[in-house]
């Protein structure tokens, strides 16, 4: 299995880098209460740090808003995952508990204000691709049942069966979602405009190893390395 980025992504957008964590043979069932404690601490820290700040003007968010405009999605209506999660925290709500891996990547997204996501590798078919939609791909949104195909030209993650995540990192699909039964997963941390992700991806890898076990490896996709063999 390969992870590929369409070369045109690098032509259209400002220095994309995708940090990739492959987690094999993990235990995603055991919910350690310490994870919830870490999330609450991250939420409190961000509310204090970002008090009175319009999150849409944050240096980690404005490049994503521009990227969304480029592929035809209004940032006011469709927010990158990091902005959406930050808004939940800043309005005083707590991020709901899902399962260890999802909780850990939400923690990292909150802490570093970066788009982070993950998919179940055993539910994927063929290569994982970050590319542009032609508008005919199948896509079932997370928690839903009806098909909601992407718009032509929209940036998507996909495999041979259809879309895995729409609008780059706006909303994940239901088919490959992480569950308590997940044994093998791919997690990504996304960057554009030279925003550093090294510290974030190394911390996430350590957290997954600590709380989920398994075999953990880190890879990077960028303009000089547009595809990797990873599973």
N, CA, C and O of each residue as an XYZ file, in Angstrom:
924
protein
N       0.841     -1.198      0.000
C       0.000      0.000      0.000
C       0.880      1.254      0.000
O       1.849      1.352      0.754
N       0.525      2.191     -0.849
C       1.262      3.448     -0.929
C       0.408      4.614     -0.429
O      -0.820      4.535     -0.403
N       1.069      5.679     -0.039
C       0.426      6.956      0.270
C       0.991      7.935     -0.750
O       2.196      8.186     -0.775
N       0.114      8.493     -1.596
C       0.558      9.352     -2.687
C      -0.098     10.734     -2.606
O      -1.258     10.871     -2.218
N       0.671     11.742     -2.981
C       0.131     13.093     -3.106
C       0.216     13.515     -4.565
O       1.283     13.443     -5.176
N      -0.890     13.950     -5.116
C      -0.916     14.459     -6.480
C       0.071     15.626     -6.599
O      -0.018     16.573     -5.818
N       1.007     15.584     -7.550
C       1.990     16.663     -7.684
C       1.372     18.049     -7.824
O       1.999     19.041     -7.451
N       0.156     18.135     -8.354
C      -0.491     19.445     -8.520
C      -0.827     20.092     -7.187
O      -0.983     21.311     -7.113
N      -0.942     19.289     -6.129
C      -1.169     19.849     -4.795
C      -0.039     20.820     -4.443
O      -0.275     21.871     -3.847
N       1.181     20.457     -4.817
C       2.339     21.295     -4.503
C       2.413     22.528     -5.406
O       3.038     23.526     -5.046
N       1.785     22.460     -6.559
C       1.746     23.613     -7.448
C       0.689     24.625     -6.998
O       0.866     25.832     -7.158
N      -0.397     24.124     -6.442
C      -1.533     24.982     -6.102
C      -1.445     25.590     -4.703
O      -1.992     26.665     -4.457
N      -0.755     24.902     -3.781
C      -0.783     25.317     -2.390
C       0.616     25.569     -1.841
O       1.615     25.131     -2.413
N       0.664     26.283     -0.721
C       1.909     26.806     -0.167
C       2.624     25.774      0.703
O       2.284     25.591      1.872
N       3.616     25.104      0.123
C       4.525     24.194      0.837
C       3.807     23.170      1.718
O       4.053     23.136      2.924
N       2.941     22.346      1.166
C       2.289     21.317      1.978
C       3.300     20.281      2.499
O       4.219     19.872      1.790
N       3.102     19.881      3.735
C       3.850     18.778      4.335
C       2.852     17.930      5.113
O       2.053     18.450      5.890
N       2.906     16.630      4.898
C       2.029     15.716      5.623
C       2.903     14.806      6.482
O       3.700     14.023      5.965
N       2.745     14.919      7.789
C       3.400     13.996      8.698
C       2.529     12.761      8.857
O       1.328     12.873      9.105
N       3.125     11.592      8.716
C       2.368     10.338      8.705
C       2.861      9.425      9.824
O       4.059      9.177      9.959
N       1.917      8.931     10.622
C       2.229      7.932     11.638
C       1.516      6.639     11.266
O       0.297      6.628     11.096
N       2.258      5.565     11.141
C       1.671      4.241     10.934
C       1.708      3.509     12.272
O       2.770      3.323     12.867
N       0.540      3.103     12.726
C       0.423      2.410     14.008
C      -0.135      1.013     13.765
O      -1.288      0.869     13.358
N       0.672     -0.015     14.011
C       0.272     -1.393     13.750
C       0.097     -2.159     15.060
O       0.839     -1.962     16.023
N      -0.904     -3.035     15.065
C      -1.163     -3.930     16.202
C      -1.406     -3.157     17.492
O      -0.882     -3.516     18.546
N      -2.198     -2.098     17.406
C      -2.496     -1.295     18.593
C      -3.691     -1.865     19.361
O      -4.479     -2.645     18.826
N      -3.803     -1.460     20.615
C      -4.982     -1.738     21.436
C      -5.721     -0.420     21.594
O      -5.260      0.470     22.309
N      -6.857     -0.289     20.938
C      -7.602      0.966     20.984
C      -8.866      0.853     21.838
O      -9.778      1.668     21.708
N      -8.920     -0.152     22.707
C     -10.103     -0.370     23.539
C      -9.955      0.196     24.944
O     -10.926      0.683     25.522
N      -8.756      0.138     25.492
C      -8.571      0.498     26.897
C      -8.503      2.013     27.070
O      -7.543      2.655     26.643
N      -9.522      2.569     27.694
C      -9.583      4.017     27.887
C      -8.910      4.407     29.199
O      -9.476      4.210     30.274
N      -7.730      4.948     29.111
C      -7.003      5.401     30.291
C      -7.537      6.779     30.697
O      -7.545      7.692     29.871
N      -7.983      6.953     31.945
C      -8.506      8.255     32.385
C      -7.477      9.376     32.282
O      -7.835     10.554     32.279
N      -6.217      9.013     32.199
C      -5.167     10.036     32.076
C      -5.288     10.796     30.753
O      -4.911     11.966     30.675
N      -5.814     10.135     29.709
C      -5.992     10.816     28.419
C      -6.984     11.958     28.564
O      -6.746     13.058     28.066
N      -8.089     11.702     29.240
C      -9.084     12.761     29.461
C      -8.482     13.909     30.253
O      -8.761     15.074     29.968
N      -7.666     13.597     31.236
C      -7.007     14.628     32.036
C      -6.103     15.487     31.158
O      -6.090     16.710     31.295
N      -5.355     14.864     30.267
C      -4.478     15.612     29.366
C      -5.270     16.523     28.439
O      -4.850     17.646     28.163
N      -6.416     16.044     27.958
C      -7.248     16.861     27.075
C      -7.804     18.061     27.819
O      -7.784     19.175     27.297
N      -8.310     17.845     29.058
C      -8.841     18.961     29.843
C      -7.755     20.007     30.086
O      -8.020     21.208     30.028
N      -6.532     19.549     30.357
C      -5.420     20.486     30.574
C      -5.116     21.273     29.317
O      -4.848     22.473     29.385
N      -5.153     20.609     28.160
C      -4.881     21.295     26.887
C      -5.984     22.306     26.585
O      -5.704     23.405     26.106
N      -7.222     21.945     26.859
C      -8.340     22.870     26.637
C      -8.179     24.121     27.495
O      -8.330     25.240     27.005
N      -7.872     23.928     28.777
C      -7.695     25.059     29.702
C      -6.556     25.962     29.252
O      -6.676     27.187     29.277
N      -5.446     25.344     28.839
C      -4.286     26.127     28.404
C      -4.603     26.954     27.168
O      -4.189     28.109     27.074
N      -5.334     26.377     26.217
C      -5.652     27.109     24.999
C      -6.651     28.224     25.254
O      -6.544     29.291     24.649
N      -7.620     28.004     26.133
C      -8.574     29.077     26.457
C      -7.850     30.277     27.062
O      -8.181     31.430     26.783
N      -6.854     29.979     27.897
C      -6.079     31.059     28.510
C      -5.186     31.753     27.478
O      -5.107     32.980     27.436
N      -4.523     30.957     26.658
C      -3.582     31.492     25.672
C      -4.273     32.300     24.593
O      -3.745     33.314     24.137
N      -5.470     31.851     24.178
C      -6.156     32.469     23.046
C      -7.319     33.359     23.460
O      -8.139     33.737     22.624
N      -7.395     33.692     24.729
C      -8.479     34.542     25.218
C      -8.509     35.883     24.472
O      -7.506     36.594     24.406
N      -9.673     36.207     23.917
C      -9.840     37.482     23.216
C      -9.318     37.503     21.802
O      -9.377     38.536     21.136
N      -8.802     36.370     21.322
C      -8.246     36.288     19.961
C      -9.269     35.667     19.019
O      -9.913     34.673     19.354
N      -9.411     36.259     17.842
C     -10.243     35.671     16.794
C      -9.450     34.535     16.170
O      -8.448     34.771     15.494
N      -9.894     33.299     16.393
C      -9.124     32.142     15.943
C      -8.934     32.130     14.432
O      -7.963     31.556     13.939
N      -9.836     32.747     13.698
C      -9.707     32.756     12.235
C      -8.497     33.561     11.769
O      -8.074     33.430     10.620
N      -7.930     34.398     12.654
C      -6.756     35.196     12.295
C      -5.453     34.588     12.811
O      -4.381     35.159     12.616
N      -5.544     33.433     13.466
C      -4.341     32.785     13.994
C      -3.425     32.362     12.848
O      -3.901     31.988     11.776
N      -2.127     32.422     13.070
C      -1.153     32.141     12.005
C      -1.218     30.694     11.508
O      -0.784     30.409     10.391
N      -1.753     29.780     12.321
C      -1.908     28.398     11.871
C      -3.214     28.165     11.124
O      -3.393     27.122     10.494
N      -4.120     29.125     11.190
C      -5.440     28.962     10.585
C      -5.584     29.732      9.276
O      -6.211     29.231      8.342
N      -5.029     30.918      9.185
C      -5.220     31.735      7.975
C      -4.725     31.052      6.695
O      -5.364     31.207      5.655
N      -3.606     30.298      6.726
C      -3.206     29.611      5.482
C      -4.226     28.564      5.036
O      -4.418     28.356      3.839
N      -4.872     27.912      5.985
C      -5.882     26.920      5.621
C      -7.133     27.586      5.066
O      -7.771     27.051      4.159
N      -7.482     28.732      5.594
C      -8.647     29.447      5.063
C      -8.388     29.859      3.609
O      -9.287     29.805      2.770
N      -7.155     30.268      3.326
C      -6.802     30.623      1.953
C      -6.811     29.393      1.052
O      -7.263     29.466     -0.091
N      -6.321     28.274      1.553
C      -6.329     27.034      0.770
C      -7.757     26.617      0.439
O      -8.039     26.208     -0.687
N      -8.644     26.718      1.397
C     -10.045     26.369      1.155
C     -10.648     27.257      0.063
O     -11.385     26.780     -0.801
N     -10.332     28.535      0.111
C     -10.840     29.443     -0.934
C     -10.336     29.006     -2.310
O     -11.064     29.084     -3.300
N      -9.095     28.550     -2.362
C      -8.508     28.159     -3.641
C      -9.243     27.006     -4.287
O      -9.391     26.981     -5.509
N      -9.716     26.037     -3.488
C     -10.441     24.933     -4.106
C     -11.957     25.093     -4.003
O     -12.709     24.130     -4.154
N     -12.392     26.337     -3.742
C     -13.805     26.658     -3.898
C     -14.697     26.440     -2.703
O     -15.913     26.329     -2.862
N     -14.130     26.373     -1.499
C     -14.938     26.204     -0.285
C     -14.800     27.442      0.597
O     -13.691     27.820      0.975
N     -15.914     28.064      0.920
C     -15.885     29.268      1.733
C     -15.494     28.917      3.168
O     -16.162     28.099      3.800
N     -14.417     29.526      3.699
C     -13.971     29.220      5.060
C     -15.017     29.541      6.122
O     -15.010     28.941      7.197
N     -15.901     30.466      5.836
C     -16.943     30.804      6.800
C     -17.939     29.658      6.962
O     -18.516     29.464      8.032
N     -18.128     28.909      5.883
C     -19.075     27.794      5.900
C     -18.410     26.446      6.174
O     -19.019     25.550      6.758
N     -17.158     26.316      5.747
C     -16.423     25.056      5.893
C     -15.068     25.370      6.512
O     -14.232     26.028      5.892
N     -14.854     24.897      7.738
C     -13.629     25.221      8.461
C     -12.711     24.009      8.520
O     -13.174     22.875      8.648
N     -11.415     24.250      8.427
C     -10.467     23.153      8.585
C     -10.653     22.549      9.971
O     -11.165     23.210     10.875
N     -10.243     21.309     10.140
C     -10.515     20.605     11.390
C      -9.892     21.292     12.605
O     -10.473     21.275     13.690
N      -8.722     21.893     12.433
C      -8.072     22.562     13.556
C      -8.865     23.774     14.014
O      -8.994     24.012     15.215
N      -9.395     24.541     13.075
C     -10.203     25.703     13.441
C     -11.504     25.266     14.100
O     -11.918     25.845     15.104
N     -12.153     24.243     13.536
C     -13.416     23.778     14.089
C     -13.238     23.284     15.525
O     -14.046     23.598     16.400
N     -12.181     22.515     15.762
C     -11.939     21.990     17.103
C     -11.577     23.116     18.073
O     -12.026     23.120     19.219
N     -10.777     24.055     17.618
C     -10.400     25.182     18.474
C     -11.612     26.002     18.874
O     -11.699     26.478     20.006
N     -12.542     26.168     17.956
C     -13.757     26.931     18.267
C     -14.602     26.239     19.339
O     -15.191     26.895     20.198
N     -14.652     24.923     19.279
C     -15.367     24.170     20.316
C     -14.754     24.455     21.685
O     -15.466     24.715     22.655
N     -13.435     24.405     21.749
C     -12.729     24.635     23.010
C     -12.908     26.058     23.494
O     -13.163     26.280     24.678
N     -12.779     27.024     22.602
C     -12.810     28.426     22.997
C     -14.195     28.898     23.415
O     -14.312     29.904     24.115
N     -15.243     28.199     23.006
C     -16.567     28.574     23.491
C     -16.898     27.903     24.824
O     -18.008     28.042     25.337
N     -15.928     27.177     25.379
C     -16.086     26.612     26.705
C     -16.542     25.174     26.759
O     -16.730     24.625     27.844
N     -16.723     24.550     25.603
C     -17.161     23.157     25.578
C     -15.967     22.216     25.704
O     -14.834     22.577     25.388
N     -16.249     21.006     26.169
C     -15.224     19.980     26.254
C     -15.298     19.070     25.041
O     -16.388     18.751     24.565
N     -14.148     18.654     24.543
C     -14.104     17.703     23.440
C     -14.592     16.349     23.955
O     -14.077     15.831     24.946
N     -15.574     15.791     23.284
C     -16.152     14.540     23.784
C     -15.212     13.359     23.563
O     -14.450     13.306     22.598
N     -15.299     12.431     24.485
C     -14.458     11.242     24.437
C     -14.976     10.288     23.371
O     -16.185     10.083     23.263
N     -14.079      9.699     22.579
C     -14.473      8.765     21.518
C     -13.778      7.424     21.715
O     -14.423      6.432     22.050
N     -12.478      7.392     21.510
C     -11.653      6.217     21.800
C     -10.211      6.707     21.922
O      -9.918      7.831     21.516
N      -9.306      5.900     22.468
C      -7.966      6.414     22.761
C      -7.255      7.101     21.605
O      -6.732      8.201     21.781
N      -7.221      6.487     20.432
C      -6.489      7.081     19.321
C      -7.104      8.406     18.878
O      -6.386      9.383     18.665
N      -8.415      8.443     18.740
C      -9.071      9.692     18.348
C      -8.871     10.756     19.429
O      -8.606     11.917     19.116
N      -8.998     10.365     20.692
C      -8.799     11.321     21.777
C      -7.383     11.887     21.762
O      -7.185     13.076     22.012
N      -6.405     11.042     21.472
C      -5.022     11.507     21.449
C      -4.763     12.456     20.287
O      -4.066     13.457     20.447
N      -5.321     12.148     19.116
C      -5.049     13.083     18.011
C      -5.824     14.383     18.183
O      -5.375     15.430     17.717
N      -6.984     14.334     18.849
C      -7.679     15.589     19.170
C      -6.864     16.420     20.157
O      -6.803     17.645     20.045
N      -6.242     15.751     21.120
C      -5.376     16.438     22.071
C      -4.262     17.194     21.358
O      -4.010     18.362     21.654
N      -3.598     16.528     20.420
C      -2.506     17.166     19.685
C      -3.023     18.305     18.809
O      -2.374     19.345     18.694
N      -4.177     18.115     18.196
C      -4.755     19.182     17.372
C      -5.041     20.418     18.209
O      -4.751     21.537     17.787
N      -5.612     20.222     19.401
C      -5.905     21.346     20.295
C      -4.614     22.041     20.719
O      -4.508     23.266     20.655
N      -3.645     21.254     21.148
C      -2.407     21.803     21.703
C      -1.608     22.597     20.685
O      -1.067     23.655     21.006
N      -1.528     22.087     19.445
C      -0.666     22.716     18.441
C      -1.438     23.505     17.385
O      -0.831     24.148     16.529
N      -2.753     23.462     17.435
C      -3.625     24.114     16.445
C      -3.229     23.674     15.032
O      -2.909     24.486     14.164
N      -3.266     22.358     14.845
C      -2.930     21.738     13.570
C      -4.027     20.743     13.189
O      -4.612     20.110     14.068
N      -4.315     20.597     11.892
C      -5.247     19.551     11.461
C      -4.630     18.167     11.668
O      -3.535     17.886     11.181
N      -5.344     17.312     12.394
C      -4.880     15.960     12.674
C      -6.044     14.997     12.454
O      -7.179     15.301     12.822
N      -5.772     13.855     11.863
C      -6.817     12.862     11.651
C      -6.221     11.475     11.552
O      -5.001     11.317     11.507
N      -7.084     10.463     11.516
C      -6.604      9.088     11.406
C      -7.660      8.215     10.752
O      -8.854      8.509     10.807
N      -7.201      7.135     10.132
C      -8.092      6.185      9.455
C      -7.670      4.762      9.781
O      -6.507      4.487     10.076
N      -8.652      3.862      9.719
C      -8.413      2.441      9.939
C      -7.869      1.823      8.650
O      -8.573      1.765      7.642
N      -6.635      1.370      8.684
C      -5.991      0.827      7.490
C      -6.679     -0.436      6.979
O      -6.683     -0.694      5.775
N      -7.252     -1.212      7.872
C      -7.875     -2.469      7.462
C      -9.212     -2.258      6.755
O      -9.777     -3.201      6.201
N      -9.714     -1.038      6.773
C     -10.969     -0.717      6.092
C     -10.733     -0.035      4.747
O     -11.683      0.293      4.035
N      -9.462      0.176      4.403
C      -9.114      0.833      3.150
C      -8.842     -0.187      2.053
O      -8.475     -1.329      2.327
N      -9.029      0.244      0.800
C      -8.740     -0.587     -0.360
C      -7.811      0.180     -1.296
O      -8.122      1.294     -1.717
N      -6.674     -0.421     -1.615
C      -5.754      0.237     -2.534
C      -4.960      1.333     -1.865
O      -4.878      1.390     -0.638
N      -4.373      2.203     -2.665
C      -3.511      3.263     -2.155
C      -4.318      4.406     -1.549
O      -5.457      4.660     -1.941
N      -3.710      5.082     -0.595
C      -4.255      6.305     -0.019
C      -3.710      7.479     -0.820
O      -2.504      7.576     -1.049
N      -4.603      8.373     -1.247
C      -4.186      9.481     -2.109
C      -4.746     10.807     -1.603
O      -5.911     10.895     -1.214
N      -3.908     11.828     -1.616
C      -4.357     13.206     -1.422
C      -4.366     13.834     -2.804
O      -3.318     13.993     -3.429
N      -5.552     14.190     -3.277
C      -5.681     14.595     -4.673
C      -6.879     15.511     -4.853
O      -7.442     16.008     -3.878
N      -7.263     15.730     -6.093
C      -8.423     16.567     -6.416
C      -9.584     15.676     -6.853
O      -9.386     14.700     -7.576
N     -10.778     16.013     -6.416
C     -11.967     15.240     -6.763
C     -12.416     15.542     -8.184
O     -12.239     16.654     -8.682
N     -13.007     14.525     -8.837
C     -13.667     14.790    -10.117
C     -15.175     14.927     -9.930
O     -15.898     15.235    -10.877
N     -15.647     14.695     -8.701
C     -17.061     14.894     -8.394
C     -17.919     13.648     -8.494
O     -19.110     13.687     -8.185
N     -17.318     12.526     -8.930
C     -18.092     11.284     -9.073
C     -17.822     10.295     -7.940
O     -18.441      9.232     -7.882
N     -16.909     10.639     -7.049
C     -16.505      9.714     -5.988
C     -17.623      9.536     -4.948
O     -18.381     10.461     -4.658
N     -17.695      8.347     -4.415
C     -18.619      8.083     -3.309
C     -18.032      8.610     -2.007
O     -16.822      8.574     -1.787
N     -18.928      9.103     -1.146
C     -18.495      9.587      0.172
C     -19.678      9.559      1.126
O     -20.696     10.208      0.889
N     -19.532      8.802      2.207
C     -20.519      8.769      3.270
C     -19.916      9.502      4.468
O     -18.932      9.029      5.038
N     -20.486     10.653      4.867
C     -19.922     11.410      5.984
C     -19.939     10.622      7.287
O     -20.758      9.721      7.467
N     -19.046     10.961      8.175
C     -18.951     10.319      9.478
C     -20.294     10.368     10.197
O     -20.884     11.434     10.372
N     -20.766      9.183     10.611
C     -22.005      9.091     11.359
C     -23.271      9.163     10.529
O     -24.372      9.210     11.078
N     -23.128      9.172      9.191
C     -24.296      9.273      8.320
C     -24.380      8.069      7.383
O     -23.510      7.198      7.399
N     -25.433      8.030      6.570
C     -25.645      6.883      5.688
C     -25.811      7.269      4.222
O     -25.666      6.419      3.343
N     -26.112      8.539      3.943
C     -26.367      8.952      2.562
C     -25.099      9.437      1.880
O     -24.242     10.065      2.502
N     -24.995      9.136      0.591
C     -23.843      9.544     -0.201
C     -23.831     11.062     -0.395
O     -24.860     11.660     -0.710
N     -22.662     11.680     -0.205
C     -22.509     13.130     -0.368
C     -21.221     13.387     -1.150
O     -20.206     13.764     -0.565
N     -21.260     13.184     -2.474
C     -20.047     13.292     -3.289
C     -19.388     14.666     -3.186
O     -20.071     15.667     -2.968
N     -18.071     14.716     -3.340
C     -17.362     15.993     -3.310
C     -17.640     16.813     -4.562
O     -18.132     16.298     -5.566
N     -17.316     18.090     -4.480
C     -17.415     18.971     -5.641
C     -16.188     18.777     -6.531
O     -15.098     18.529     -6.015
N     -16.334     18.881     -7.847
C     -15.160     18.784     -8.722
C     -14.102     19.810     -8.339
O     -14.414     20.982     -8.130
N     -12.855     19.371     -8.247
C     -11.757     20.261     -7.897
C     -11.478     20.371     -6.419
O     -10.480     20.967     -6.013
N     -12.351     19.800     -5.609
C     -12.156     19.811     -4.161
C     -10.973     18.921     -3.793
O     -10.783     17.864     -4.395
N     -10.183     19.337     -2.817
C      -9.083     18.499     -2.349
C      -9.646     17.415     -1.429
O     -10.404     17.710     -0.505
N      -9.275     16.170     -1.685
C      -9.804     15.045     -0.923
C      -8.713     14.024     -0.616
O      -7.694     13.954     -1.304
N      -8.947     13.240      0.424
C      -8.242     11.984      0.606
C      -9.159     10.892      0.070
O     -10.370     10.937      0.289
N      -8.594      9.914     -0.628
C      -9.405      8.838     -1.171
C      -8.590      7.547     -1.278
O      -7.360      7.554     -1.236
N      -9.321      6.443     -1.419
C      -8.704      5.177     -1.780
C      -9.458      4.653     -2.996
O     -10.148      5.421     -3.666
N      -9.341      3.358     -3.296
C      -9.988      2.825     -4.491
C     -11.514      2.790     -4.383
O     -12.201      2.726     -5.402
N     -12.045      2.829     -3.172
C     -13.494      2.741     -2.984
C     -14.192      4.100     -2.936
O     -15.407      4.184     -3.115
N     -13.430      5.148     -2.696
C     -14.070      6.465     -2.648
C     -13.361      7.413     -1.702
O     -12.205      7.204     -1.334
N     -14.078      8.462     -1.313
C     -13.505      9.532     -0.500
C     -13.405      9.096      0.962
O     -14.319      8.484      1.514
N     -12.281      9.427      1.562
C     -12.028      9.160      2.968
C     -12.205     10.424      3.793
O     -12.667     10.361      4.932
N     -11.841     11.572      3.231
C     -12.015     12.854      3.919
C     -12.255     13.939      2.883
O     -11.507     14.054      1.912
N     -13.300     14.736      3.090
C     -13.635     15.814      2.158
C     -12.982     17.131      2.563
O     -12.616     17.354      3.718
N     -12.853     18.002      1.542
C     -12.298     19.348      1.733
C     -10.993     19.290      2.541
O     -10.809     19.996      3.532
N     -10.111     18.423      2.070
C      -8.777     18.227      2.643
C      -8.874     17.652      4.047
O      -8.541     16.485      4.254
N      -9.323     18.442      5.017
C      -9.405     17.958      6.395
C     -10.670     18.441      7.106
O     -10.703     18.558      8.331
N     -11.702     18.716      6.320
C     -12.945     19.264      6.874
C     -13.776     18.203      7.587
O     -14.157     18.390      8.743
N     -14.059     17.099      6.913
C     -14.888     16.062      7.522
C     -14.480     14.685      7.023
O     -14.386     14.443      5.819
N     -14.236     13.781      7.982
C     -13.846     12.423      7.635
C     -15.055     11.580      7.242
O     -16.193     11.893      7.592
N     -14.782     10.506      6.506
C     -15.836      9.596      6.093
C     -16.127      8.545      7.148
O     -15.340      8.343      8.073
N     -17.260      7.881      7.004
C     -17.669      6.879      7.985
C     -16.977      5.535      7.757
O     -16.701      4.808      8.711
N     -16.699      5.208      6.502
C     -16.229      3.864      6.151
C     -14.920      3.486      6.834
O     -14.756      2.344      7.264
N     -13.988      4.428      6.940
C     -12.655      4.112      7.461
C     -12.412      4.715      8.848
O     -11.265      4.854      9.272
N     -13.474      5.068      9.543
C     -13.317      5.710     10.851
C     -12.607      4.803     11.855
O     -12.664      3.577     11.764
N     -11.946      5.436     12.803
C     -11.272      4.741     13.886
C     -12.309      4.326     14.933
O     -13.137      5.135     15.353
N     -12.257      3.068     15.346
C     -13.150      2.551     16.382
C     -12.333      1.830     17.445
O     -11.113      1.713     17.337
N     -13.021      1.352     18.467
C     -12.350      0.578     19.494
C     -11.779     -0.724     18.986
O     -10.921     -1.326     19.631
N     -12.258     -1.172     17.809
C     -11.775     -2.419     17.217
C     -10.571     -2.219     16.303
O      -9.985     -3.191     15.827
N     -10.203     -0.975     16.060
C      -9.089     -0.682     15.149
C      -7.779     -1.283     15.670
O      -7.409     -1.098     16.829
N      -7.104     -1.995     14.799
C      -5.808     -2.605     15.126
C      -4.653     -1.926     14.396
O      -3.542     -1.836     14.919
N      -4.928     -1.446     13.176
C      -3.896     -0.833     12.334
C      -4.424      0.495     11.796
O      -5.517      0.550     11.232
N      -3.659      1.549     11.970
C      -4.156      2.881     11.623
C      -3.076      3.735     10.988
O      -1.880      3.522     11.193
N      -3.532      4.709     10.210
C      -2.659      5.760      9.710
C      -3.172      7.082     10.264
O      -4.353      7.404     10.135
N      -2.281      7.837     10.876
C      -2.621      9.167     11.389
C      -1.814     10.202     10.622
O      -0.659      9.962     10.271
N      -2.424     11.354     10.362
C      -1.722     12.405      9.632
C      -1.819     13.723     10.392
O      -2.834     14.022     11.021
N      -0.756     14.494     10.323
C      -0.741     15.879     10.778
C      -0.352     16.709      9.576
O       0.651     16.428      8.919
N      -1.140     17.730      9.285
C      -0.988     18.461      8.026
C      -0.462     19.876      8.248
O      -0.800     20.541      9.227
N       0.363     20.308      7.323
C       0.953     21.639      7.399
C       0.988     22.279      6.022
O       1.226     21.610      5.016
N       0.755     23.555      5.991
C       1.050     24.378      4.823
C       1.721     25.657      5.302
O       1.731     25.953      6.497
N       2.277     26.409      4.367
C       2.905     27.702      4.676
C       4.035     27.576      5.701
O       4.230     28.457      6.538
N       4.775     26.467      5.621
C       5.967     26.257      6.449
C       5.688     26.183      7.948
O       6.580     26.443      8.756
N       4.472     25.835      8.324
C       4.155     25.641      9.741
C       4.796     24.334     10.194
O       4.599     23.295      9.565
N       5.549     24.380     11.262
C       6.281     23.193     11.721
C       5.343     22.169     12.356
O       4.441     22.525     13.114
N       5.568     20.889     12.034
C       4.779     19.814     12.627
C       5.643     18.778     13.336
O       5.116     17.817     13.896
N       6.957     18.957     13.323
C       7.865     17.938     13.847
C       7.597     17.620     15.321
O       7.497     16.452     15.694
N       7.481     18.647     16.150
C       7.244     18.424     17.576
C       5.903     17.748     17.803
O       5.785     16.849     18.636
N       4.897     18.182     17.061
C       3.557     17.623     17.214
C       3.507     16.157     16.827
O       2.915     15.346     17.538
N       4.125     15.810     15.704
C       4.038     14.419     15.248
C       4.856     13.492     16.142
O       4.464     12.346     16.364
N       5.975     13.967     16.653
C       6.763     13.143     17.555
C       6.037     12.926     18.878
O       6.106     11.841     19.456
N       5.338     13.958     19.359
C       4.575     13.800     20.596
C       3.402     12.842     20.391
O       3.130     12.003     21.250
N       2.710     12.963     19.261
C       1.588     12.065     19.004
C       2.065     10.617     18.902
O       1.422      9.713     19.435
N       3.169     10.398     18.231
C       3.708      9.039     18.114
C       4.012      8.450     19.488
O       3.715      7.283     19.741
N       4.600      9.249     20.377
C       4.922      8.776     21.727
C       3.655      8.475     22.520
O       3.604      7.495     23.264
N       2.630      9.316     22.364
C       1.376      9.108     23.083
C       0.661      7.842     22.615
O       0.125      7.084     23.423
N       0.660      7.628     21.306
C       0.033      6.414     20.777
C       0.752      5.180     21.310
O       0.116      4.207     21.714
N       2.081      5.229     21.307
C       2.865      4.102     21.821
C       2.565      3.863     23.294
O       2.428      2.718     23.723
N       2.462      4.935     24.067
C       2.240      4.816     25.503
C       0.864      4.250     25.826
O       0.735      3.375     26.683
N      -0.165      4.747     25.143
C      -1.529      4.404     25.528
C      -2.172      3.322     24.661
O      -3.162      2.710     25.063
N      -1.614      3.085     23.474
C      -2.193      2.080     22.580
C      -1.230      0.952     22.246
O      -1.641     -0.079     21.712
N       0.041      1.138     22.556
C       1.031      0.109     22.256
C       1.280     -0.020     20.766
O       1.125      0.947     20.020
N       1.664     -1.203     20.330
C       1.865     -1.460     18.911
C       3.210     -1.020     18.376
O       4.105     -0.617     19.119
N       3.322     -1.112     17.067
C       4.542     -0.719     16.340
C       4.281      0.621     15.662
O       3.376      0.729     14.835
N       5.059      1.634     16.001
C       4.806      3.003     15.550
C       5.965      3.493     14.682
O       7.124      3.410     15.089
N       5.657      4.001     13.489
C       6.677      4.596     12.622
C       6.191      5.952     12.110
O       4.992      6.191     11.970
N       7.147      6.826     11.839
C       6.856      8.175     11.356
C       7.437      8.358      9.959
O       8.550      7.919      9.672
N       6.661      9.016      9.093
C       7.102      9.341      7.736
C       6.680     10.779      7.427
O       5.812     11.344      8.093
N       7.312     11.356      6.403
C       6.922     12.689      5.959
C       6.734     12.685      4.441
O       7.539     12.116      3.703
N       5.665     13.324      3.998
C       5.422     13.552      2.578
C       5.540     15.043      2.307
O       4.955     15.867      3.010
N       6.314     15.376      1.266
C       6.491     16.783      0.898
C       6.827     16.851     -0.588
O       6.711     15.857     -1.305
N       7.236     18.010     -1.038
C       7.493     18.191     -2.471
C       8.613     17.288     -2.978
O       8.633     16.928     -4.155
N       9.536     16.923     -2.108
C      10.650     16.065     -2.508
C      10.353     14.582     -2.304
O      11.101     13.724     -2.772
N       9.270     14.287     -1.611
C       8.891     12.903     -1.331
C       7.368     12.800     -1.426
O       6.664     12.878     -0.418
N       6.871     12.622     -2.656
C       5.441     12.709     -2.909
C       4.706     11.391     -2.679
O       3.476     11.367     -2.712
N       5.418     10.315     -2.451
C       4.770      9.057     -2.145
C       5.681      8.171     -1.312
O       6.907      8.258     -1.382
N       5.038      7.309     -0.513
C       5.785      6.378      0.311
C       5.076      5.024      0.293
O       3.857      4.951      0.136
N       5.851      3.962      0.454
C       5.290      2.643      0.749
C       5.174      2.561      2.258
O       6.169      2.708      2.968
N       3.964      2.326      2.755
C       3.822      2.427      4.193
C       3.075      1.290      4.858
O       2.985      1.252      6.085
N       2.531      0.350      4.072
C       1.792     -0.712      4.737
C       1.702     -1.914      3.823
O       1.114     -2.930      4.194
